[in-house]
Amino acid sequence: MNLFIAVLLGISFTTFLCLYRLFTGPTVFDRIVAASAITTKTIVVVAVLAFLYNQDIYLDISITYAILSFLAVLGVAAYIVKQKETK
């Protein structure tokens, strides 16, 4: 149990580092990567919580969140490509 809490604390710390990059990233691509990393860390946290509480619904939530995150990154990438083509 203490191992899982330590893992969750470590993931939380690295999430704050990604938040820093998200707000201060020099380019849009750095911010997209930081947002994607934050969503990946959130998925891992939810999966660990599913294991700790022995609840399968949390795994369903994490899978749904992963799919939505992937679609959001694709949407942002398509928007950026379209903006570069119009310039």
TIKOLVEX-124077 format. One line per 8 residues: number of its first residue (from 0); their letters; for each residue x, y, z of N, C-alpha, C. Coordinates in pm, whole numbers, always signed. Each point is the difference from the previous one (the first is absolute). Layout:
N
NUM = A = X,Y,Z,X,Y,Z,X,Y,Z ~ ...
END
This chain:
87
0 = MNLFIAVL = +83,-119,+0,-83,+119,+0,+87,+126,+0 ~ +106,+0,+79,+88,+116,+5,+72,+21,-133 ~ +27,-109,-72,+64,+12,-130,-89,+74,-98 ~ -129,-32,+2,-92,+67,-91,-14,+148,+33 ~ +0,+32,+125,-7,+141,+40,+125,+73,-45 ~ +116,-63,+13,+124,+62,-46,-2,+19,-152 ~ -53,-98,-71,-10,+12,-146,-93,+114,-38 ~ -114,+9,+68,-94,+108,-29,+60,+137,+32
8 = LGISFTTF = +76,+9,+106,+66,+127,+32,+105,+37,-105 ~ +76,-99,-46,+99,+25,-105,-65,+44,-130 ~ -110,-64,-35,-72,+39,-122,-57,+140,+16 ~ -48,+33,+118,-54,+135,+23,+109,+106,-13 ~ +119,-30,+51,+111,+95,-12,+36,+24,-146 ~ +10,-108,-77,+34,+17,-142,-112,+66,-78 ~ -122,-14,+48,-112,+71,-64,+14,+150,+18 ~ +46,+42,+117,+22,+144,+21,+112,+52,-90
16 = LCLYRLFT = +101,-82,-25,+104,+41,-95,-58,+15,-141 ~ -89,-90,-36,-65,+11,-131,-92,+122,-7 ~ -64,+32,+111,-83,+121,+3,+84,+126,-23 ~ +118,+0,+57,+90,+113,-23,+32,+13,-150 ~ +31,-112,-64,+31,+2,-143,-123,+37,-81 ~ -118,-39,+47,-123,+32,-71,-24,+150,-3 ~ +27,+68,+110,-27,+143,+6,+115,+86,-52 ~ +123,-52,+4,+113,+82,-42,+73,-54,-122
24 = GPTVFDRI = -60,-98,-68,+68,-60,-114,+32,+102,-107 ~ +119,-7,-57,+35,+100,-101,-78,-17,-131 ~ -42,-123,-31,-74,-21,-124,-132,-71,+30 ~ -87,+1,-98,-128,-68,+13,+21,-151,+13 ~ +99,-52,-68,+25,-143,+3,+45,-47,+138 ~ +78,+83,+70,+39,-34,+137,-123,-6,+90 ~ -92,+90,-22,-122,+2,+81,-89,-119,-29 ~ -6,-42,-126,-80,-117,-35,+60,-126,+63
32 = VAASAITT = +131,-13,-5,+65,-115,+60,-20,-1,+152 ~ +7,+116,+62,-21,+9,+144,-144,-39,+36 ~ -97,+46,-78,-139,-36,+27,-22,-150,-19 ~ +62,-56,-101,-11,-143,-22,+65,-79,+113 ~ +112,+48,+50,+65,-67,+113,-85,+7,+126 ~ -66,+112,+21,-87,+13,+116,-117,-97,-9 ~ -58,-14,-118,-111,-95,-13,+48,-143,+19 ~ +119,-31,-47,+54,-134,+20,+22,-28,+148
40 = KTIVVVAV = +51,+97,+71,+21,-18,+144,-133,-14,+73 ~ -101,+72,-44,-132,-11,+61,-58,-139,-23 ~ +20,-54,-118,-48,-134,-30,+69,-103,+91 ~ +129,+17,+22,+73,-91,+88,-51,+10,+144 ~ -27,+122,+46,-50,+19,+136,-136,-69,+15 ~ -88,+17,-97,-132,-63,+7,+13,-152,-3 ~ +92,-52,-80,+21,-145,-5,+54,-53,+133 ~ +89,+73,+63,+52,-41,+131,-112,+3,+104
48 = LAFLYNQD = -84,+101,-7,-114,+6,+92,-96,-115,-23 ~ -18,-40,-125,-84,-116,-30,+57,-125,+64 ~ +132,-13,-2,+62,-116,+64,-13,+6,+152 ~ +20,+118,+57,-7,+13,+145,-139,-28,+55 ~ -101,+55,-68,-137,-15,+48,-72,-120,-59 ~ +66,-73,-90,-57,-119,-62,-133,+32,-69 ~ -2,+109,-75,-120,+44,-72,+30,+4,-149 ~ -72,-79,-77,+22,-5,-144,-50,+125,-72
56 = IYLDISIT = -92,+71,+60,-55,+120,-65,+108,+105,-22 ~ +100,+6,+88,+108,+96,-17,+84,-32,-124 ~ +15,-127,-31,+72,-37,-123,-79,+43,-123 ~ -131,-13,+4,-83,+47,-111,+13,+151,-17 ~ +4,+69,+110,+15,+146,-5,+136,+37,-58 ~ +105,-72,+39,+134,+33,-51,+11,-31,-149 ~ -63,-107,-47,+2,-31,-143,-75,+107,-79 ~ -114,+41,+51,-76,+106,-67,+78,+130,-4
64 = YAILSFLA = +66,+32,+110,+81,+122,+6,+117,-7,-97 ~ +59,-118,-15,+110,-17,-95,-47,+21,-144 ~ -115,-52,-33,-53,+18,-135,-31,+147,-26 ~ -63,+66,+95,-31,+143,-17,+127,+84,-10 ~ +100,-34,+76,+127,+72,-5,+65,-16,-137 ~ -1,-122,-51,+58,-26,-131,-73,+80,-108 ~ -132,+0,+5,-77,+75,-99,+24,+151,+12 ~ +17,+49,+122,+27,+143,+18,+136,+38,-58
72 = VLGVAAYI = +101,-83,+21,+133,+30,-56,-6,-4,-153 ~ -73,-95,-56,-15,-3,-146,-72,+124,-51 ~ -101,+44,+71,-73,+120,-40,+87,+125,+4 ~ +79,+14,+103,+89,+116,+10,+107,-5,-109 ~ +53,-119,-25,+102,-13,-105,-59,+33,-138 ~ -121,-45,-26,-64,+32,-128,-26,+150,-12 ~ -38,+63,+109,-23,+145,-1,+130,+75,-28 ~ +109,-42,+61,+129,+67,-21,+45,-18,-145
80 = VKQKETK = -17,-119,-54,+40,-23,-140,-84,+86,-93 ~ -129,+10,+27,-87,+83,-85,+39,+147,+8 ~ +36,+48,+117,+42,+138,+16,+129,+28,-74 ~ +93,-94,-2,+125,+19,-72,-20,-1,-150 ~ -98,-77,-49,-27,-7,-142,-62,+129,-51 ~ -77,+69,+83,-68,+123,-44,+94,+120,+0 ~ +115,-9,+64,+92,+114,+7,+81,+13,-125
END
